[in-house]
């Protein structure tokens, strides 16, 4: 399987961050959505491209949604009912 990477500028520190992209596993609250994992920082984009020549350069947003999660804090029992149904 091909690995997907981006090299993104860090406007705070002036360096470049390497991220690997994937999909959250079924055991995550973000299951099936994009996963963006920080790998390493480089001083220049050229240095990053030497190690990861197939990486795309530029910011990429995972655009994940959180509307499937409850809006307020819940007790353990309330969470079970929310995710498993009232008959749980």
C-alpha positions in Angstrom: 0.0 0.0 0.0 1.3 3.5 -0.9 2.0 5.9 1.9 0.6 9.4 1.7 2.7 12.3 3.1 2.5 16.1 3.2 5.1 18.7 4.0 3.5 21.7 5.6 5.0 25.0 6.6 4.9 25.9 10.3 4.2 29.6 10.5 5.0 29.8 14.2 8.5 28.4 14.0 9.5 28.9 10.4 10.3 25.2 9.7 8.4 22.4 7.9 6.5 19.5 9.4 6.1 16.1 7.8 2.7 14.4 8.2 1.6 10.9 7.3 -2.1 10.5 6.2 -4.3 7.5 6.9 -7.7 6.5 8.1 -8.8 6.1 11.8 -9.4 2.5 12.8 -12.8 1.1 13.9 -11.9 1.4 17.6 -11.5 5.2 17.3 -14.3 7.8 17.9 -13.1 9.1 14.5 -13.4 5.7 12.8 -13.3 6.0 9.0 -12.2 9.6 9.0 -8.8 11.0 7.9 -5.9 10.6 10.3 -3.1 13.1 10.1 0.0 12.0 12.1 3.0 14.2 12.8 6.3 12.5 11.8 9.2 14.9 11.9 10.2 18.6 11.5 12.7 19.8 8.9 14.4 23.2 8.7 13.6 23.5 4.9 11.2 22.1 2.5 14.2 20.9 0.4 15.5 18.8 3.3 12.1 17.2 3.7 11.8 16.4 0.0 15.2 14.7 0.1 13.8 12.1 2.5 10.2 12.1 1.1 10.4 13.0 -2.6 6.8 11.9 -3.3 5.3 14.0 -0.5 3.0 16.9 -1.5 3.9 20.3 -0.2 1.3 22.6 1.4 -1.3 22.6 4.1 -3.9 19.9 4.0 -6.9 19.9 6.4 -8.3 16.5 7.4 -11.9 18.0 7.5 -13.0 15.6 10.2 -16.5 15.9 11.7 -17.4 15.5 15.3 -21.2 15.8 15.0 -21.6 12.1 15.9 -20.3 12.8 19.4 -22.4 14.1 22.3 -22.5 17.8 23.1 -22.0 17.5 26.8 -20.0 15.5 29.3 -21.7 12.3 30.4 -21.4 9.7 33.1 -20.2 6.2 32.1 -23.8 5.0 32.2 -25.1 7.9 30.1 -22.3 7.2 27.5 -23.3 3.5 27.3 -26.9 4.5 26.6 -25.9 7.1 24.1 -23.6 4.8 22.0 -25.3 1.5 22.6 -28.9 2.6 22.8 -31.4 2.9 25.7 -31.8 -0.9 25.9 -28.2 -1.5 26.7 
